[in-house]
Amino acid sequence: MVIKTGIKCPLCGGKAVLSKSSINLFKGIITLKENPIYECIKCEEKFATGDIVDKTLEKARKNFGFTRQIISSGGSLAITLPSDLSEYYGFEQGEKIRLVPKSEKELSIIIQ
């Protein structure tokens, strides 16, 4: 994917140049630094193209992950959730979630 250094602003038709900006995702849990974004010289509007959005989402998915150790709890195995992730989703003790196998290496968590 090639990102052009200058394009036409979709709002005012002025010249927009590529710059870098920090972006906060997931209610500020993740900050992606030096993310590409266009800024219009004429109207000062900041915007992203579809390619930039795709690249940003790919970067977020890659960086927004938690490594947790499987622990033993009674006769079962358990995984703890980080407090900021629990807070983001509003999890509370006793709440139910559903685990859905996607493949041998991937598992989805469905909030019920």
N, C-alpha and C positions, 0 to 999 in steps of 0.2 A: 504494500500500500504506500503510495507516494502522497505526501501532504504538501500542497502548494503553499508557497510563502506569502502570496497575495491573491485575493479573490474579490469579487464584487459583493458588497453588503446587500443582503436580501431585503432589508428594511428601507434604506434610503438610496441605494445604488452607488454609494461612495466606495472608496477603496478600503478594504479590510486587510490588515496584515497579521501574520501569524505571530503570536507571542506565547509566553508560558505563564501559567497561573496555577495556584493550588485550588483543589476542589475537595469539598467535604461530602462524604457519602455516608449512608446509613446513620443518619442523625448525628453526624460528627464522629462516629466511632473510627472511621477511616479517613485519612487525609492523603490524597494523591498529590505529591509535590511536582512542580514543573510539568504540568499537564498542558499539551498544546491546545490553544484556543485562538480564535480570530477576534480582533478588535478593530472596529471601524474608525478610521481617522476622522470622518465627517460627523457621525452621530454618536460616537463612542460606545455603541452597543457591542457587547461581547456575545459570541455565539460559536457553536461547533457544527461541523458537517457530520454527516452520517458516518464517514470513515473515522473521524476523530472520536465520535461516541462509541463506535465498535471497539476501537483501540482502548479507550478508557474503561469500558466494561470488561474487556479481556484482562487488563491490568488489575482491576479491582477484584475480579474473581481469583486471579492468581495470588494476590496479596491478602485477600480477606479469607483467611482460613486459620483454624486453630488445631494444633496438634495436642491431642489428649492421650494419656495413658489409660488403658483399660485396667480397672481395679476390681477386686473381689469384695462383694457385699453380701454377707450371709452365704447362701448357696448359689448366688447369681453373679454374673459379671456386670459391671456398671461403668458408665462414662460420665464424668462431671462436666458441667457447662460453665464457661467463664462468666463472671458476674455481669460484665458489660453486654455479652450476648443475651443472657437471660433478661436483663433490663430492656434491651432493644425489643425483644419479642414479648415482653411482659409475662414471662413464665413465673409461675408460683408453685410452691410445693404442693404436690397432690394432683396437679394438672396432668392431663393425659396427652400423649403424643403417639403417633403411629409410625412405625418403622417399616419402610417398603423397600425390599431388595430391588435394585436396578440391574445389577450384574454381580459377578463374583467379587468385584473390587469397589462397588459403589452402592451406597445406601441412602435413601431419601428419608427425611424426617418430615412428617405431616403434622401440623398443629391442628388439633381437633377442637 
